[in-house]
Amino acid sequence: MTRPVIVHLKDVSRKGIFHEFGVDFEELTDGVGNYTIAIIEWEDGILEGVPVHKVQFVTPTTVEADR
């Protein structure tokens, strides 16, 4: 099930659609670190994985009111 979200990035907040959770990794000096991401579809159709702590789920009426 997809849900509308607002993703809070460094200097801007963007509207998108959440599709599902995934896993990404980062190579560290002592091995590999895994972390959870949210797969987001932006308004232009591009998909991107973002850290889950940046995602705010909103009701559809909240997103529509901002447009």
mmCIF file of the N, C-alpha and C atoms, coordinates in Angstrom:
data_MODEL
# 
_entry.id   MODEL 
# 
loop_
_atom_site.group_PDB 
_atom_site.id 
_atom_site.type_symbol 
_atom_site.label_atom_id 
_atom_site.label_alt_id 
_atom_site.label_comp_id 
_atom_site.label_asym_id 
_atom_site.label_entity_id 
_atom_site.label_seq_id 
_atom_site.pdbx_PDB_ins_code 
_atom_site.Cartn_x 
_atom_site.Cartn_y 
_atom_site.Cartn_z 
_atom_site.occupancy 
_atom_site.B_iso_or_equiv 
_atom_site.pdbx_formal_charge 
_atom_site.auth_seq_id 
_atom_site.auth_comp_id 
_atom_site.auth_asym_id 
_atom_site.auth_atom_id 
_atom_site.pdbx_PDB_model_num 
ATOM 1   N N  . MET A 1 1  ? 0.843  -1.177 0.000   1.00 0.00 ? 1  MET A N  1 
ATOM 2   C CA . MET A 1 1  ? 0.000  0.000  0.000   1.00 0.00 ? 1  MET A CA 1 
ATOM 3   C C  . MET A 1 1  ? 0.893  1.247  0.000   1.00 0.00 ? 1  MET A C  1 
ATOM 4   N N  . THR A 1 2  ? 0.605  2.153  -0.910  1.00 0.00 ? 2  THR A N  1 
ATOM 5   C CA . THR A 1 2  ? 1.362  3.403  -0.944  1.00 0.00 ? 2  THR A CA 1 
ATOM 6   C C  . THR A 1 2  ? 0.696  4.434  -0.035  1.00 0.00 ? 2  THR A C  1 
ATOM 7   N N  . ARG A 1 3  ? 1.535  5.324  0.499   1.00 0.00 ? 3  ARG A N  1 
ATOM 8   C CA . ARG A 1 3  ? 1.030  6.372  1.396   1.00 0.00 ? 3  ARG A CA 1 
ATOM 9   C C  . ARG A 1 3  ? 1.739  7.677  1.109   1.00 0.00 ? 3  ARG A C  1 
ATOM 10  N N  . PRO A 1 4  ? 1.035  8.807  1.196   1.00 0.00 ? 4  PRO A N  1 
ATOM 11  C CA . PRO A 1 4  ? 1.700  10.091 1.005   1.00 0.00 ? 4  PRO A CA 1 
ATOM 12  C C  . PRO A 1 4  ? 2.623  10.406 2.181   1.00 0.00 ? 4  PRO A C  1 
ATOM 13  N N  . VAL A 1 5  ? 3.739  11.031 1.853   1.00 0.00 ? 5  VAL A N  1 
ATOM 14  C CA . VAL A 1 5  ? 4.722  11.385 2.875   1.00 0.00 ? 5  VAL A CA 1 
ATOM 15  C C  . VAL A 1 5  ? 5.302  12.764 2.585   1.00 0.00 ? 5  VAL A C  1 
ATOM 16  N N  . ILE A 1 6  ? 5.920  13.326 3.590   1.00 0.00 ? 6  ILE A N  1 
ATOM 17  C CA . ILE A 1 6  ? 6.777  14.491 3.430   1.00 0.00 ? 6  ILE A CA 1 
ATOM 18  C C  . ILE A 1 6  ? 8.151  14.056 3.915   1.00 0.00 ? 6  ILE A C  1 
ATOM 19  N N  . VAL A 1 7  ? 9.161  14.274 3.079   1.00 0.00 ? 7  VAL A N  1 
ATOM 20  C CA . VAL A 1 7  ? 10.527 13.903 3.420   1.00 0.00 ? 7  VAL A CA 1 
ATOM 21  C C  . VAL A 1 7  ? 11.282 15.184 3.762   1.00 0.00 ? 7  VAL A C  1 
ATOM 22  N N  . HIS A 1 8  ? 11.831 15.228 4.975   1.00 0.00 ? 8  HIS A N  1 
ATOM 23  C CA . HIS A 1 8  ? 12.545 16.406 5.466   1.00 0.00 ? 8  HIS A CA 1 
ATOM 24  C C  . HIS A 1 8  ? 14.036 16.232 5.192   1.00 0.00 ? 8  HIS A C  1 
ATOM 25  N N  . LEU A 1 9  ? 14.510 16.922 4.162   1.00 0.00 ? 9  LEU A N  1 
ATOM 26  C CA . LEU A 1 9  ? 15.912 16.877 3.789   1.00 0.00 ? 9  LEU A CA 1 
ATOM 27  C C  . LEU A 1 9  ? 16.640 18.049 4.448   1.00 0.00 ? 9  LEU A C  1 
ATOM 28  N N  . LYS A 1 10 ? 17.922 18.230 4.167   1.00 0.00 ? 10 LYS A N  1 
ATOM 29  C CA . LYS A 1 10 ? 18.723 19.258 4.847   1.00 0.00 ? 10 LYS A CA 1 
ATOM 30  C C  . LYS A 1 10 ? 18.060 20.630 4.843   1.00 0.00 ? 10 LYS A C  1 
ATOM 31  N N  . ASP A 1 11 ? 17.740 21.147 3.668   1.00 0.00 ? 11 ASP A N  1 
ATOM 32  C CA . ASP A 1 11 ? 17.238 22.517 3.596   1.00 0.00 ? 11 ASP A CA 1 
ATOM 33  C C  . ASP A 1 11 ? 15.859 22.635 2.947   1.00 0.00 ? 11 ASP A C  1 
ATOM 34  N N  . VAL A 1 12 ? 15.209 21.511 2.684   1.00 0.00 ? 12 VAL A N  1 
ATOM 35  C CA . VAL A 1 12 ? 13.910 21.537 2.016   1.00 0.00 ? 12 VAL A CA 1 
ATOM 36  C C  . VAL A 1 12 ? 13.097 20.311 2.427   1.00 0.00 ? 12 VAL A C  1 
ATOM 37  N N  . SER A 1 13 ? 11.788 20.448 2.379   1.00 0.00 ? 13 SER A N  1 
ATOM 38  C CA . SER A 1 13 ? 10.896 19.310 2.587   1.00 0.00 ? 13 SER A CA 1 
ATOM 39  C C  . SER A 1 13 ? 10.187 19.042 1.265   1.00 0.00 ? 13 SER A C  1 
ATOM 40  N N  . ARG A 1 14 ? 10.125 17.750 0.875   1.00 0.00 ? 14 ARG A N  1 
ATOM 41  C CA . ARG A 1 14 ? 9.521  17.378 -0.408  1.00 0.00 ? 14 ARG A CA 1 
ATOM 42  C C  . ARG A 1 14 ? 8.388  16.396 -0.186  1.00 0.00 ? 14 ARG A C  1 
ATOM 43  N N  . LYS A 1 15 ? 7.345  16.530 -1.016  1.00 0.00 ? 15 LYS A N  1 
ATOM 44  C CA . LYS A 1 15 ? 6.232  15.591 -0.987  1.00 0.00 ? 15 LYS A CA 1 
ATOM 45  C C  . LYS A 1 15 ? 6.561  14.390 -1.859  1.00 0.00 ? 15 LYS A C  1 
ATOM 46  N N  . GLY A 1 16 ? 6.087  13.224 -1.446  1.00 0.00 ? 16 GLY A N  1 
ATOM 47  C CA . GLY A 1 16 ? 6.297  12.021 -2.218  1.00 0.00 ? 16 GLY A CA 1 
ATOM 48  C C  . GLY A 1 16 ? 5.315  10.947 -1.796  1.00 0.00 ? 16 GLY A C  1 
ATOM 49  N N  . ILE A 1 17 ? 5.500  9.774  -2.389  1.00 0.00 ? 17 ILE A N  1 
ATOM 50  C CA . ILE A 1 17 ? 4.671  8.608  -2.078  1.00 0.00 ? 17 ILE A CA 1 
ATOM 51  C C  . ILE A 1 17 ? 5.584  7.505  -1.562  1.00 0.00 ? 17 ILE A C  1 
ATOM 52  N N  . PHE A 1 18 ? 5.268  6.983  -0.387  1.00 0.00 ? 18 PHE A N  1 
ATOM 53  C CA . PHE A 1 18 ? 6.010  5.865  0.200   1.00 0.00 ? 18 PHE A CA 1 
ATOM 54  C C  . PHE A 1 18 ? 5.554  4.579  -0.464  1.00 0.00 ? 18 PHE A C  1 
ATOM 55  N N  . HIS A 1 19 ? 6.503  3.729  -0.868  1.00 0.00 ? 19 HIS A N  1 
ATOM 56  C CA . HIS A 1 19 ? 6.173  2.437  -1.459  1.00 0.00 ? 19 HIS A CA 1 
ATOM 57  C C  . HIS A 1 19 ? 6.436  1.281  -0.499  1.00 0.00 ? 19 HIS A C  1 
ATOM 58  N N  . GLU A 1 20 ? 7.634  1.214  0.064   1.00 0.00 ? 20 GLU A N  1 
ATOM 59  C CA . GLU A 1 20 ? 7.959  0.155  1.019   1.00 0.00 ? 20 GLU A CA 1 
ATOM 60  C C  . GLU A 1 20 ? 9.290  0.453  1.681   1.00 0.00 ? 20 GLU A C  1 
ATOM 61  N N  . PHE A 1 21 ? 9.615  -0.373 2.685   1.00 0.00 ? 21 PHE A N  1 
ATOM 62  C CA . PHE A 1 21 ? 10.909 -0.256 3.347   1.00 0.00 ? 21 PHE A CA 1 
ATOM 63  C C  . PHE A 1 21 ? 11.916 -1.135 2.621   1.00 0.00 ? 21 PHE A C  1 
ATOM 64  N N  . GLY A 1 22 ? 13.177 -0.767 2.717   1.00 0.00 ? 22 GLY A N  1 
ATOM 65  C CA . GLY A 1 22 ? 14.261 -1.534 2.126   1.00 0.00 ? 22 GLY A CA 1 
ATOM 66  C C  . GLY A 1 22 ? 15.475 -1.463 3.034   1.00 0.00 ? 22 GLY A C  1 
ATOM 67  N N  . VAL A 1 23 ? 16.598 -1.962 2.554   1.00 0.00 ? 23 VAL A N  1 
ATOM 68  C CA . VAL A 1 23 ? 17.846 -1.960 3.317   1.00 0.00 ? 23 VAL A CA 1 
ATOM 69  C C  . VAL A 1 23 ? 18.953 -1.410 2.436   1.00 0.00 ? 23 VAL A C  1 
ATOM 70  N N  . ASP A 1 24 ? 19.785 -0.561 3.007   1.00 0.00 ? 24 ASP A N  1 
ATOM 71  C CA . ASP A 1 24 ? 20.966 -0.053 2.326   1.00 0.00 ? 24 ASP A CA 1 
ATOM 72  C C  . ASP A 1 24 ? 22.168 -0.347 3.224   1.00 0.00 ? 24 ASP A C  1 
ATOM 73  N N  . PHE A 1 25 ? 23.360 -0.075 2.734   1.00 0.00 ? 25 PHE A N  1 
ATOM 74  C CA . PHE A 1 25 ? 24.546 -0.344 3.547   1.00 0.00 ? 25 PHE A CA 1 
ATOM 75  C C  . PHE A 1 25 ? 25.568 0.751  3.342   1.00 0.00 ? 25 PHE A C  1 
ATOM 76  N N  . GLU A 1 26 ? 26.482 0.803  4.285   1.00 0.00 ? 26 GLU A N  1 
ATOM 77  C CA . GLU A 1 26 ? 27.596 1.748  4.229   1.00 0.00 ? 26 GLU A CA 1 
ATOM 78  C C  . GLU A 1 26 ? 28.841 0.996  4.665   1.00 0.00 ? 26 GLU A C  1 
ATOM 79  N N  . GLU A 1 27 ? 29.904 1.131  3.869   1.00 0.00 ? 27 GLU A N  1 
ATOM 80  C CA . GLU A 1 27 ? 31.158 0.482  4.243   1.00 0.00 ? 27 GLU A CA 1 
ATOM 81  C C  . GLU A 1 27 ? 31.858 1.330  5.294   1.00 0.00 ? 27 GLU A C  1 
ATOM 82  N N  . LEU A 1 28 ? 32.172 0.695  6.409   1.00 0.00 ? 28 LEU A N  1 
ATOM 83  C CA . LEU A 1 28 ? 32.834 1.363  7.518   1.00 0.00 ? 28 LEU A CA 1 
ATOM 84  C C  . LEU A 1 28 ? 34.246 0.823  7.657   1.00 0.00 ? 28 LEU A C  1 
ATOM 85  N N  . THR A 1 29 ? 35.046 1.433  8.488   1.00 0.00 ? 29 THR A N  1 
ATOM 86  C CA . THR A 1 29 ? 36.423 0.973  8.646   1.00 0.00 ? 29 THR A CA 1 
ATOM 87  C C  . THR A 1 29 ? 36.513 -0.428 9.233   1.00 0.00 ? 29 THR A C  1 
ATOM 88  N N  . ASP A 1 30 ? 35.522 -0.814 10.033  1.00 0.00 ? 30 ASP A N  1 
ATOM 89  C CA . ASP A 1 30 ? 35.561 -2.145 10.645  1.00 0.00 ? 30 ASP A CA 1 
ATOM 90  C C  . ASP A 1 30 ? 34.508 -3.096 10.075  1.00 0.00 ? 30 ASP A C  1 
ATOM 91  N N  . GLY A 1 31 ? 34.010 -2.830 8.874   1.00 0.00 ? 31 GLY A N  1 
ATOM 92  C CA . GLY A 1 31 ? 33.043 -3.724 8.244   1.00 0.00 ? 31 GLY A CA 1 
ATOM 93  C C  . GLY A 1 31 ? 31.939 -2.947 7.546   1.00 0.00 ? 31 GLY A C  1 
ATOM 94  N N  . VAL A 1 32 ? 30.819 -3.622 7.369   1.00 0.00 ? 32 VAL A N  1 
ATOM 95  C CA . VAL A 1 32 ? 29.687 -3.040 6.679   1.00 0.00 ? 32 VAL A CA 1 
ATOM 96  C C  . VAL A 1 32 ? 28.568 -2.780 7.677   1.00 0.00 ? 32 VAL A C  1 
ATOM 97  N N  . GLY A 1 33 ? 27.937 -1.617 7.567   1.00 0.00 ? 33 GLY A N  1 
ATOM 98  C CA . GLY A 1 33 ? 26.806 -1.289 8.422   1.00 0.00 ? 33 GLY A CA 1 
ATOM 99  C C  . GLY A 1 33 ? 25.528 -1.234 7.593   1.00 0.00 ? 33 GLY A C  1 
ATOM 100 N N  . ASN A 1 34 ? 24.518 -1.989 7.986   1.00 0.00 ? 34 ASN A N  1 
ATOM 101 C CA . ASN A 1 34 ? 23.221 -1.990 7.299   1.00 0.00 ? 34 ASN A CA 1 
ATOM 102 C C  . ASN A 1 34 ? 22.260 -1.052 8.015   1.00 0.00 ? 34 ASN A C  1 
ATOM 103 N N  . TYR A 1 35 ? 21.377 -0.413 7.250   1.00 0.00 ? 35 TYR A N  1 
ATOM 104 C CA . TYR A 1 35 ? 20.349 0.421  7.851   1.00 0.00 ? 35 TYR A CA 1 
ATOM 105 C C  . TYR A 1 35 ? 19.085 0.406  6.984   1.00 0.00 ? 35 TYR A C  1 
ATOM 106 N N  . THR A 1 36 ? 17.960 0.693  7.610   1.00 0.00 ? 36 THR A N  1 
ATOM 107 C CA . THR A 1 36 ? 16.669 0.664  6.939   1.00 0.00 ? 36 THR A CA 1 
ATOM 108 C C  . THR A 1 36 ? 16.439 1.969  6.191   1.00 0.00 ? 36 THR A C  1 
ATOM 109 N N  . ILE A 1 37 ? 15.865 1.846  4.986   1.00 0.00 ? 37 ILE A N  1 
ATOM 110 C CA . ILE A 1 37 ? 15.497 3.007  4.192   1.00 0.00 ? 37 ILE A CA 1 
ATOM 111 C C  . ILE A 1 37 ? 14.023 2.916  3.818   1.00 0.00 ? 37 ILE A C  1 
ATOM 112 N N  . ALA A 1 38 ? 13.461 4.041  3.429   1.00 0.00 ? 38 ALA A N  1 
ATOM 113 C CA . ALA A 1 38 ? 12.113 4.080  2.872   1.00 0.00 ? 38 ALA A CA 1 
ATOM 114 C C  . ALA A 1 38 ? 12.257 4.345  1.378   1.00 0.00 ? 38 ALA A C  1 
ATOM 115 N N  . ILE A 1 39 ? 11.548 3.582  0.565   1.00 0.00 ? 39 ILE A N  1 
ATOM 116 C CA . ILE A 1 39 ? 11.575 3.794  -0.880  1.00 0.00 ? 39 ILE A CA 1 
ATOM 117 C C  . ILE A 1 39 ? 10.464 4.781  -1.214  1.00 0.00 ? 39 ILE A C  1 
ATOM 118 N N  . ILE A 1 40 ? 10.872 5.942  -1.726  1.00 0.00 ? 40 ILE A N  1 
ATOM 119 C CA . ILE A 1 40 ? 9.968  7.057  -1.973  1.00 0.00 ? 40 ILE A CA 1 
ATOM 120 C C  . ILE A 1 40 ? 9.903  7.345  -3.467  1.00 0.00 ? 40 ILE A C  1 
ATOM 121 N N  . GLU A 1 41 ? 8.690  7.587  -3.955  1.00 0.00 ? 41 GLU A N  1 
ATOM 122 C CA . GLU A 1 41 ? 8.502  8.055  -5.325  1.00 0.00 ? 41 GLU A CA 1 
ATOM 123 C C  . GLU A 1 41 ? 8.218  9.549  -5.260  1.00 0.00 ? 41 GLU A C  1 
ATOM 124 N N  . TRP A 1 42 ? 9.080  10.342 -5.899  1.00 0.00 ? 42 TRP A N  1 
ATOM 125 C CA . TRP A 1 42 ? 8.894  11.787 -5.927  1.00 0.00 ? 42 TRP A CA 1 
ATOM 126 C C  . TRP A 1 42 ? 7.812  12.160 -6.929  1.00 0.00 ? 42 TRP A C  1 
ATOM 127 N N  . GLU A 1 43 ? 7.368  13.394 -6.898  1.00 0.00 ? 43 GLU A N  1 
ATOM 128 C CA . GLU A 1 43 ? 6.292  13.852 -7.772  1.00 0.00 ? 43 GLU A CA 1 
ATOM 129 C C  . GLU A 1 43 ? 6.643  13.728 -9.255  1.00 0.00 ? 43 GLU A C  1 
ATOM 130 N N  . ASP A 1 44 ? 7.939  13.710 -9.588  1.00 0.00 ? 44 ASP A N  1 
ATOM 131 C CA . ASP A 1 44 ? 8.350  13.569 -10.995 1.00 0.00 ? 44 ASP A CA 1 
ATOM 132 C C  . ASP A 1 44 ? 8.514  12.105 -11.410 1.00 0.00 ? 44 ASP A C  1 
ATOM 133 N N  . GLY A 1 45 ? 8.169  11.167 -10.513 1.00 0.00 ? 45 GLY A N  1 
ATOM 134 C CA . GLY A 1 45 ? 8.210  9.743  -10.843 1.00 0.00 ? 45 GLY A CA 1 
ATOM 135 C C  . GLY A 1 45 ? 9.511  9.041  -10.504 1.00 0.00 ? 45 GLY A C  1 
ATOM 136 N N  . ILE A 1 46 ? 10.522 9.755  -10.065 1.00 0.00 ? 46 ILE A N  1 
ATOM 137 C CA . ILE A 1 46 ? 11.810 9.150  -9.715  1.00 0.00 ? 46 ILE A CA 1 
ATOM 138 C C  . ILE A 1 46 ? 11.708 8.484  -8.354  1.00 0.00 ? 46 ILE A C  1 
ATOM 139 N N  . LEU A 1 47 ? 12.272 7.285  -8.235  1.00 0.00 ? 47 LEU A N  1 
ATOM 140 C CA . LEU A 1 47 ? 12.324 6.559  -6.961  1.00 0.00 ? 47 LEU A CA 1 
ATOM 141 C C  . LEU A 1 47 ? 13.657 6.818  -6.287  1.00 0.00 ? 47 LEU A C  1 
ATOM 142 N N  . GLU A 1 48 ? 13.609 6.906  -4.952  1.00 0.00 ? 48 GLU A N  1 
ATOM 143 C CA . GLU A 1 48 ? 14.842 7.121  -4.182  1.00 0.00 ? 48 GLU A CA 1 
ATOM 144 C C  . GLU A 1 48 ? 14.697 6.481  -2.807  1.00 0.00 ? 48 GLU A C  1 
ATOM 145 N N  . GLY A 1 49 ? 15.779 5.917  -2.317  1.00 0.00 ? 49 GLY A N  1 
ATOM 146 C CA . GLY A 1 49 ? 15.806 5.398  -0.955  1.00 0.00 ? 49 GLY A CA 1 
ATOM 147 C C  . GLY A 1 49 ? 16.290 6.479  -0.011  1.00 0.00 ? 49 GLY A C  1 
ATOM 148 N N  . VAL A 1 50 ? 15.523 6.746  1.045   1.00 0.00 ? 50 VAL A N  1 
ATOM 149 C CA . VAL A 1 50 ? 15.914 7.771  2.015   1.00 0.00 ? 50 VAL A CA 1 
ATOM 150 C C  . VAL A 1 50 ? 15.895 7.172  3.417   1.00 0.00 ? 50 VAL A C  1 
ATOM 151 N N  . PRO A 1 51 ? 16.727 7.684  4.319   1.00 0.00 ? 51 PRO A N  1 
ATOM 152 C CA . PRO A 1 51 ? 16.718 7.181  5.700   1.00 0.00 ? 51 PRO A CA 1 
ATOM 153 C C  . PRO A 1 51 ? 15.328 7.368  6.330   1.00 0.00 ? 51 PRO A C  1 
ATOM 154 N N  . VAL A 1 52 ? 14.887 6.379  7.078   1.00 0.00 ? 52 VAL A N  1 
ATOM 155 C CA . VAL A 1 52 ? 13.529 6.402  7.624   1.00 0.00 ? 52 VAL A CA 1 
ATOM 156 C C  . VAL A 1 52 ? 13.292 7.566  8.580   1.00 0.00 ? 52 VAL A C  1 
ATOM 157 N N  . HIS A 1 53 ? 14.318 8.053  9.255   1.00 0.00 ? 53 HIS A N  1 
ATOM 158 C CA . HIS A 1 53 ? 14.101 9.147  10.204  1.00 0.00 ? 53 HIS A CA 1 
ATOM 159 C C  . HIS A 1 53 ? 13.802 10.478 9.503   1.00 0.00 ? 53 HIS A C  1 
ATOM 160 N N  . LYS A 1 54 ? 13.905 10.528 8.193   1.00 0.00 ? 54 LYS A N  1 
ATOM 161 C CA . LYS A 1 54 ? 13.601 11.738 7.424   1.00 0.00 ? 54 LYS A CA 1 
ATOM 162 C C  . LYS A 1 54 ? 12.156 11.756 6.912   1.00 0.00 ? 54 LYS A C  1 
ATOM 163 N N  . VAL A 1 55 ? 11.408 10.653 7.106   1.00 0.00 ? 55 VAL A N  1 
ATOM 164 C CA . VAL A 1 55 ? 10.083 10.488 6.505   1.00 0.00 ? 55 VAL A CA 1 
ATOM 165 C C  . VAL A 1 55 ? 8.977  10.773 7.518   1.00 0.00 ? 55 VAL A C  1 
ATOM 166 N N  . GLN A 1 56 ? 8.000  11.563 7.088   1.00 0.00 ? 56 GLN A N  1 
ATOM 167 C CA . GLN A 1 56 ? 6.814  11.838 7.897   1.00 0.00 ? 56 GLN A CA 1 
ATOM 168 C C  . GLN A 1 56 ? 5.591  11.393 7.100   1.00 0.00 ? 56 GLN A C  1 
ATOM 169 N N  . PHE A 1 57 ? 4.861  10.407 7.621   1.00 0.00 ? 57 PHE A N  1 
ATOM 170 C CA . PHE A 1 57 ? 3.629  9.964  6.979   1.00 0.00 ? 57 PHE A CA 1 
ATOM 171 C C  . PHE A 1 57 ? 2.540  10.986 7.242   1.00 0.00 ? 57 PHE A C  1 
ATOM 172 N N  . VAL A 1 58 ? 1.750  11.294 6.222   1.00 0.00 ? 58 VAL A N  1 
ATOM 173 C CA . VAL A 1 58 ? 0.671  12.273 6.354   1.00 0.00 ? 58 VAL A CA 1 
ATOM 174 C C  . VAL A 1 58 ? -0.613 11.696 5.769   1.00 0.00 ? 58 VAL A C  1 
ATOM 175 N N  . THR A 1 59 ? -1.732 12.282 6.152   1.00 0.00 ? 59 THR A N  1 
ATOM 176 C CA . THR A 1 59 ? -3.004 11.864 5.569   1.00 0.00 ? 59 THR A CA 1 
ATOM 177 C C  . THR A 1 59 ? -3.108 12.452 4.166   1.00 0.00 ? 59 THR A C  1 
ATOM 178 N N  . PRO A 1 60 ? -3.823 11.805 3.266   1.00 0.00 ? 60 PRO A N  1 
ATOM 179 C CA . PRO A 1 60 ? -3.946 12.330 1.895   1.00 0.00 ? 60 PRO A CA 1 
ATOM 180 C C  . PRO A 1 60 ? -4.480 13.762 1.858   1.00 0.00 ? 60 PRO A C  1 
ATOM 181 N N  . THR A 1 61 ? -5.367 14.127 2.767   1.00 0.00 ? 61 THR A N  1 
ATOM 182 C CA . THR A 1 61 ? -5.918 15.485 2.758   1.00 0.00 ? 61 THR A CA 1 
ATOM 183 C C  . THR A 1 61 ? -4.862 16.513 3.121   1.00 0.00 ? 61 THR A C  1 
ATOM 184 N N  . THR A 1 62 ? -3.875 16.154 3.952   1.00 0.00 ? 62 THR A N  1 
ATOM 185 C CA . THR A 1 62 ? -2.798 17.079 4.320   1.00 0.00 ? 62 THR A CA 1 
ATOM 186 C C  . THR A 1 62 ? -1.936 17.391 3.100   1.00 0.00 ? 62 THR A C  1 
ATOM 187 N N  . VAL A 1 63 ? -1.588 16.377 2.328   1.00 0.00 ? 63 VAL A N  1 
ATOM 188 C CA . VAL A 1 63 ? -0.745 16.568 1.150   1.00 0.00 ? 63 VAL A CA 1 
ATOM 189 C C  . VAL A 1 63 ? -1.512 17.359 0.098   1.00 0.00 ? 63 VAL A C  1 
ATOM 190 N N  . GLU A 1 64 ? -2.770 17.022 -0.145  1.00 0.00 ? 64 GLU A N  1 
ATOM 191 C CA . GLU A 1 64 ? -3.556 17.707 -1.160  1.00 0.00 ? 64 GLU A CA 1 
ATOM 192 C C  . GLU A 1 64 ? -3.746 19.182 -0.791  1.00 0.00 ? 64 GLU A C  1 
ATOM 193 N N  . ALA A 1 65 ? -3.888 19.510 0.467   1.00 0.00 ? 65 ALA A N  1 
ATOM 194 C CA . ALA A 1 65 ? -4.100 20.890 0.896   1.00 0.00 ? 65 ALA A CA 1 
ATOM 195 C C  . ALA A 1 65 ? -2.873 21.750 0.627   1.00 0.00 ? 65 ALA A C  1 
ATOM 196 N N  . ASP A 1 66 ? -1.670 21.130 0.605   1.00 0.00 ? 66 ASP A N  1 
ATOM 197 C CA . ASP A 1 66 ? -0.429 21.874 0.363   1.00 0.00 ? 66 ASP A CA 1 
ATOM 198 C C  . ASP A 1 66 ? -0.205 22.199 -1.111  1.00 0.00 ? 66 ASP A C  1 
ATOM 199 N N  . ARG A 1 67 ? -0.898 21.525 -2.005  1.00 0.00 ? 67 ARG A N  1 
ATOM 200 C CA . ARG A 1 67 ? -0.677 21.720 -3.454  1.00 0.00 ? 67 ARG A CA 1 
ATOM 201 C C  . ARG A 1 67 ? -1.334 22.956 -3.973  1.00 0.00 ? 67 ARG A C  1 
# 
